[in-house]
Amino acid sequence: MNSLDEWINELQQTDQLILVEGEKDKAALNALSITNVLTVSKTPIHKIIEEVVKRNKRVVILTDLDREGKKYYATLRHQLQKQGVKIDTTFREFLFKETTLSHIEGLTRYRRKTLYMASKIGSPVLKL
């Protein structure tokens, strides 16, 4: 993935379940036609694990990139891996390395901002 648009396109096409913290995060992804999304913040961890194990053996965890989101990510990752679920880290790593985004719910606004900046300078902008 070399750009945010490629990142979005790959998420749109993945058959993996995408885990996010809350409804606003899910809405931001849905607004970009990313639909295989499950919210986890108001559900006990053991129920999330059961649901994921039933549905998928490979998931993407897109909790926020702030301190709380990182803790949630670590817990989910650990518990899911114990159940044999593979975690696809490429999408999360892209956000860390190539953007300044900290909350998934801000994704659509961040994308508009990067597109606007790219149009002003004539090239893709990832870090703002």
NUBAPA-361828 format. One record per residue: residue in one letter; x, z, y of N, C-alpha, C in turn. Coordinates in steps of 0.02 Angstrom, whole numbers, plus 50000, padded with zeros to 5 digits. Last residue first. Example, Ala and Ser with C-alpha at 12.3 -4.5 7.8 and 13.67 -1.06 7.14 Angstrom:
NUBAPA-361828
+------+-------+-------+-------+-------+-------+-------+-------+-------+-------+
: resn :  n.px :  n.pz :  n.py : ca.px : ca.pz : ca.py :  c.px :  c.pz :  c.py :
+------+-------+-------+-------+-------+-------+-------+-------+-------+-------+
:    s : 50642 : 50354 : 49888 : 50684 : 50357 : 49947 : 50645 : 50394 : 50002 :
:    a : 50660 : 50390 : 49716 : 50615 : 50390 : 49775 : 50660 : 50390 : 49835 :
+------+-------+-------+-------+-------+-------+-------+-------+-------+-------+
This chain:
NUBAPA-361828
+------+-------+-------+-------+-------+-------+-------+-------+-------+-------+
: resn :  n.px :  n.pz :  n.py : ca.px : ca.pz : ca.py :  c.px :  c.pz :  c.py :
+------+-------+-------+-------+-------+-------+-------+-------+-------+-------+
:    l : 50021 : 50372 : 50733 : 50001 : 50379 : 50802 : 50014 : 50448 : 50826 :
:    k : 50074 : 50260 : 50614 : 50086 : 50328 : 50641 : 50067 : 50328 : 50714 :
:    l : 50031 : 50126 : 50605 : 50010 : 50176 : 50556 : 50018 : 50246 : 50584 :
:    v : 49987 : 49972 : 50665 : 50011 : 50038 : 50685 : 49985 : 50087 : 50634 :
:    p : 50030 : 49799 : 50659 : 49997 : 49858 : 50629 : 50029 : 49923 : 50653 :
:    s : 50037 : 49717 : 50822 : 50062 : 49730 : 50754 : 50028 : 49792 : 50726 :
:    g : 49999 : 49703 : 50956 : 50005 : 49643 : 50913 : 50034 : 49655 : 50844 :
:    i : 49968 : 49801 : 51041 : 50039 : 49784 : 51035 : 50052 : 49726 : 50988 :
:    k : 49828 : 49802 : 51038 : 49863 : 49807 : 51102 : 49936 : 49786 : 51097 :
:    s : 49796 : 49804 : 50905 : 49776 : 49745 : 50945 : 49812 : 49745 : 51012 :
:    a : 49843 : 49929 : 50870 : 49875 : 49869 : 50841 : 49858 : 49808 : 50882 :
:    m : 49752 : 50011 : 50937 : 49823 : 50012 : 50956 : 49859 : 49950 : 50930 :
:    y : 49635 : 49977 : 50864 : 49639 : 49966 : 50936 : 49712 : 49963 : 50959 :
:    l : 49670 : 50020 : 50737 : 49654 : 49950 : 50748 : 49659 : 49932 : 50822 :
:    t : 49686 : 50157 : 50760 : 49744 : 50118 : 50739 : 49731 : 50043 : 50750 :
:    k : 49553 : 50190 : 50796 : 49608 : 50202 : 50843 : 49669 : 50160 : 50824 :
:    r : 49484 : 50162 : 50679 : 49467 : 50126 : 50741 : 49525 : 50131 : 50791 :
:    r : 49547 : 50258 : 50595 : 49554 : 50186 : 50582 : 49538 : 50145 : 50644 :
:    y : 49502 : 50377 : 50653 : 49574 : 50363 : 50650 : 49586 : 50288 : 50639 :
:    r : 49366 : 50366 : 50628 : 49390 : 50369 : 50697 : 49464 : 50351 : 50700 :
:    t : 49368 : 50371 : 50488 : 49341 : 50312 : 50522 : 49364 : 50309 : 50595 :
:    l : 49430 : 50500 : 50463 : 49460 : 50437 : 50441 : 49433 : 50376 : 50479 :
:    g : 49390 : 50628 : 50483 : 49410 : 50590 : 50541 : 49437 : 50521 : 50525 :
:    e : 49370 : 50684 : 50359 : 49311 : 50667 : 50398 : 49328 : 50626 : 50460 :
:    i : 49499 : 50718 : 50320 : 49469 : 50657 : 50292 : 49408 : 50636 : 50333 :
:    h : 49620 : 50773 : 50432 : 49554 : 50786 : 50403 : 49522 : 50721 : 50381 :
:    s : 49738 : 50722 : 50478 : 49740 : 50788 : 50446 : 49674 : 50806 : 50412 :
:    l : 49840 : 50580 : 50506 : 49774 : 50607 : 50491 : 49781 : 50675 : 50458 :
:    t : 49948 : 50508 : 50533 : 49948 : 50575 : 50560 : 49881 : 50609 : 50549 :
:    t : 50019 : 50410 : 50397 : 49971 : 50424 : 50450 : 49983 : 50493 : 50479 :
:    e : 50111 : 50396 : 50294 : 50099 : 50339 : 50338 : 50048 : 50351 : 50394 :
:    k : 50124 : 50512 : 50216 : 50183 : 50475 : 50238 : 50170 : 50425 : 50293 :
:    f : 49993 : 50562 : 50192 : 50046 : 50605 : 50216 : 50103 : 50566 : 50248 :
:    l : 49927 : 50446 : 50144 : 49903 : 50480 : 50204 : 49957 : 50524 : 50234 :
:    f : 50003 : 50422 : 50027 : 50002 : 50373 : 50082 : 49980 : 50406 : 50146 :
:    e : 49971 : 50533 : 49950 : 50039 : 50525 : 49975 : 50043 : 50475 : 50032 :
:    r : 49838 : 50503 : 49919 : 49853 : 50561 : 49960 : 49923 : 50556 : 49990 :
:    f : 49857 : 50389 : 49839 : 49815 : 50386 : 49899 : 49830 : 50444 : 49946 :
:    t : 49940 : 50432 : 49732 : 49963 : 50380 : 49779 : 49922 : 50378 : 49843 :
:    t : 49903 : 50521 : 49635 : 49927 : 50549 : 49698 : 49944 : 50496 : 49750 :
:    d : 49788 : 50543 : 49518 : 49820 : 50487 : 49553 : 49839 : 50513 : 49623 :
:    i : 49798 : 50647 : 49383 : 49786 : 50647 : 49455 : 49824 : 50588 : 49485 :
:    k : 49714 : 50658 : 49229 : 49770 : 50630 : 49267 : 49751 : 50627 : 49341 :
:    v : 49662 : 50794 : 49133 : 49642 : 50744 : 49183 : 49705 : 50722 : 49221 :
:    g : 49685 : 50898 : 49046 : 49706 : 50831 : 49026 : 49686 : 50776 : 49074 :
:    q : 49660 : 51023 : 49091 : 49608 : 50993 : 49050 : 49624 : 50921 : 49030 :
:    k : 49766 : 51046 : 49174 : 49761 : 51088 : 49114 : 49709 : 51059 : 49065 :
:    q : 49732 : 50961 : 49278 : 49786 : 50941 : 49233 : 49786 : 50982 : 49169 :
:    l : 49633 : 51039 : 49340 : 49616 : 50975 : 49309 : 49670 : 50953 : 49260 :
:    q : 49707 : 51149 : 49388 : 49652 : 51159 : 49340 : 49633 : 51094 : 49304 :
:    h : 49801 : 51084 : 49476 : 49822 : 51126 : 49420 : 49768 : 51132 : 49367 :
:    r : 49714 : 51020 : 49567 : 49763 : 50982 : 49528 : 49784 : 51021 : 49466 :
:    l : 49644 : 51128 : 49624 : 49609 : 51075 : 49587 : 49657 : 51038 : 49541 :
:    t : 49752 : 51198 : 49684 : 49709 : 51229 : 49634 : 49674 : 51177 : 49592 :
:    a : 49804 : 51102 : 49774 : 49847 : 51131 : 49722 : 49805 : 51162 : 49666 :
:    y : 49691 : 51078 : 49856 : 49721 : 51024 : 49817 : 49762 : 51052 : 49759 :
:    y : 49678 : 51202 : 49918 : 49624 : 51177 : 49876 : 49650 : 51122 : 49829 :
:    k : 49796 : 51202 : 49991 : 49784 : 51253 : 49940 : 49731 : 51230 : 49891 :
:    k : 49774 : 51092 : 50074 : 49831 : 51091 : 50028 : 49823 : 51143 : 49973 :
:    g : 49665 : 51137 : 50148 : 49657 : 51080 : 50104 : 49713 : 51075 : 50053 :
:    e : 49727 : 51239 : 50221 : 49673 : 51255 : 50175 : 49663 : 51198 : 50124 :
:    r : 49821 : 51164 : 50299 : 49842 : 51217 : 50253 : 49789 : 51233 : 50200 :
:    d : 49771 : 50988 : 50295 : 49789 : 51050 : 50329 : 49805 : 51104 : 50276 :
:    l : 49721 : 50875 : 50239 : 49794 : 50882 : 50239 : 49817 : 50944 : 50279 :
:    d : 49577 : 50891 : 50131 : 49610 : 50885 : 50196 : 49685 : 50899 : 50190 :
:    t : 49575 : 50806 : 49973 : 49558 : 50863 : 50015 : 49597 : 50854 : 50080 :
:    l : 49565 : 50700 : 49875 : 49575 : 50689 : 49947 : 49548 : 50748 : 49987 :
:    i : 49618 : 50656 : 49722 : 49598 : 50716 : 49760 : 49616 : 50703 : 49833 :
:    v : 49561 : 50549 : 49600 : 49597 : 50551 : 49663 : 49572 : 50614 : 49699 :
:    v : 49576 : 50551 : 49419 : 49542 : 50563 : 49483 : 49591 : 50558 : 49542 :
:    r : 49538 : 50519 : 49253 : 49586 : 50506 : 49307 : 49548 : 50512 : 49373 :
:    k : 49438 : 50532 : 49168 : 49502 : 50561 : 49145 : 49557 : 50548 : 49197 :
:    n : 49268 : 50573 : 49208 : 49330 : 50535 : 49217 : 49389 : 50571 : 49186 :
:    r : 49154 : 50652 : 49169 : 49147 : 50586 : 49200 : 49211 : 50543 : 49199 :
:    k : 49188 : 50773 : 49110 : 49134 : 50733 : 49081 : 49136 : 50661 : 49105 :
:    v : 49286 : 50818 : 49197 : 49305 : 50805 : 49128 : 49251 : 50762 : 49093 :
:    v : 49207 : 50838 : 49312 : 49259 : 50788 : 49311 : 49278 : 50769 : 49240 :
:    e : 49124 : 50945 : 49271 : 49095 : 50881 : 49293 : 49147 : 50825 : 49289 :
:    e : 49217 : 51047 : 49244 : 49172 : 51023 : 49192 : 49145 : 50953 : 49209 :
:    i : 49274 : 51062 : 49373 : 49316 : 51042 : 49316 : 49272 : 51013 : 49261 :
:    i : 49163 : 51109 : 49442 : 49195 : 51046 : 49463 : 49236 : 51018 : 49404 :
:    k : 49143 : 51230 : 49378 : 49091 : 51178 : 49374 : 49119 : 51110 : 49393 :
:    h : 49259 : 51300 : 49412 : 49246 : 51286 : 49342 : 49192 : 51232 : 49333 :
:    i : 49245 : 51312 : 49554 : 49298 : 51270 : 49524 : 49282 : 51252 : 49452 :
:    p : 49080 : 51303 : 49622 : 49133 : 51341 : 49589 : 49182 : 51294 : 49553 :
:    t : 49050 : 51212 : 49771 : 49040 : 51216 : 49699 : 49096 : 51257 : 49668 :
:    k : 49073 : 51175 : 49898 : 49020 : 51225 : 49887 : 49004 : 51234 : 49813 :
:    s : 49176 : 51077 : 49894 : 49185 : 51141 : 49930 : 49133 : 51194 : 49915 :
:    v : 49168 : 50950 : 49836 : 49186 : 51007 : 49794 : 49183 : 51075 : 49829 :
:    t : 49090 : 50791 : 49815 : 49111 : 50846 : 49859 : 49120 : 50909 : 49816 :
:    l : 49142 : 50636 : 49754 : 49111 : 50700 : 49736 : 49136 : 50754 : 49784 :
:    v : 49122 : 50461 : 49756 : 49148 : 50521 : 49789 : 49107 : 50582 : 49769 :
:    n : 49122 : 50314 : 49754 : 49130 : 50356 : 49694 : 49160 : 50424 : 49715 :
:    t : 49123 : 50236 : 49873 : 49062 : 50270 : 49850 : 49070 : 50318 : 49791 :
:    i : 49165 : 50166 : 50016 : 49198 : 50201 : 49961 : 49145 : 50249 : 49934 :
:    s : 49126 : 50106 : 50135 : 49104 : 50077 : 50070 : 49144 : 50104 : 50011 :
:    l : 49150 : 50183 : 50242 : 49199 : 50130 : 50228 : 49186 : 50097 : 50161 :
:    a : 49054 : 50278 : 50234 : 49050 : 50231 : 50291 : 49099 : 50173 : 50283 :
:    n : 49104 : 50354 : 50128 : 49046 : 50310 : 50117 : 49038 : 50259 : 50173 :
:    l : 49203 : 50425 : 50197 : 49222 : 50376 : 50146 : 49165 : 50328 : 50132 :
:    a : 49121 : 50501 : 50281 : 49173 : 50459 : 50310 : 49195 : 50405 : 50260 :
:    a : 49044 : 50572 : 50187 : 49012 : 50524 : 50233 : 49062 : 50476 : 50264 :
:    k : 49142 : 50654 : 50131 : 49108 : 50605 : 50089 : 49076 : 50551 : 50133 :
:    d : 49170 : 50733 : 50243 : 49223 : 50693 : 50212 : 49193 : 50637 : 50170 :
:    k : 49047 : 50794 : 50260 : 49073 : 50750 : 50313 : 49130 : 50706 : 50287 :
:    e : 49036 : 50870 : 50141 : 48991 : 50814 : 50153 : 49015 : 50767 : 50208 :
:    g : 49206 : 50916 : 50085 : 49137 : 50925 : 50108 : 49098 : 50861 : 50120 :
:    e : 49326 : 50880 : 50004 : 49301 : 50947 : 50017 : 49227 : 50951 : 50033 :
:    v : 49327 : 50760 : 49868 : 49337 : 50779 : 49938 : 49307 : 50848 : 49949 :
:    l : 49382 : 50656 : 49739 : 49359 : 50723 : 49757 : 49376 : 50737 : 49830 :
:    i : 49333 : 50513 : 49660 : 49370 : 50537 : 49719 : 49340 : 50604 : 49739 :
:    l : 49358 : 50436 : 49504 : 49317 : 50482 : 49544 : 49361 : 50509 : 49600 :
:    q : 49407 : 50266 : 49487 : 49421 : 50337 : 49482 : 49373 : 50377 : 49526 :
:    d : 49398 : 50136 : 49506 : 49344 : 50164 : 49467 : 49354 : 50239 : 49457 :
:    t : 49433 : 50059 : 49665 : 49452 : 50103 : 49609 : 49390 : 50127 : 49571 :
:    q : 49395 : 49987 : 49776 : 49395 : 49953 : 49711 : 49411 : 49998 : 49652 :
:    q : 49409 : 50071 : 49884 : 49344 : 50039 : 49873 : 49339 : 50011 : 49802 :
:    l : 49545 : 50098 : 49877 : 49498 : 50151 : 49861 : 49428 : 50123 : 49848 :
:    e : 49594 : 49973 : 49918 : 49609 : 49997 : 49850 : 49562 : 50054 : 49830 :
:    n : 49545 : 49969 : 50050 : 49525 : 49918 : 50001 : 49537 : 49942 : 49930 :
:    i : 49615 : 50077 : 50107 : 49542 : 50078 : 50104 : 49518 : 50029 : 50050 :
:    w : 49746 : 50027 : 50096 : 49729 : 50091 : 50066 : 49653 : 50095 : 50056 :
:    e : 49736 : 49914 : 50176 : 49750 : 49906 : 50105 : 49730 : 49969 : 50067 :
:    d : 49714 : 49979 : 50299 : 49662 : 49935 : 50272 : 49674 : 49922 : 50198 :
:    l : 49835 : 50045 : 50317 : 49775 : 50085 : 50307 : 49719 : 50042 : 50278 :
:    s : 49967 : 49965 : 50224 : 49927 : 49976 : 50283 : 49866 : 50018 : 50266 :
:    n : 50031 : 49952 : 50105 : 50071 : 49946 : 50166 : 50032 : 49961 : 50229 :
:    m : 50042 : 50000 : 49941 : 50000 : 50000 : 50000 : 50044 : 50000 : 50062 :
+------+-------+-------+-------+-------+-------+-------+-------+-------+-------+
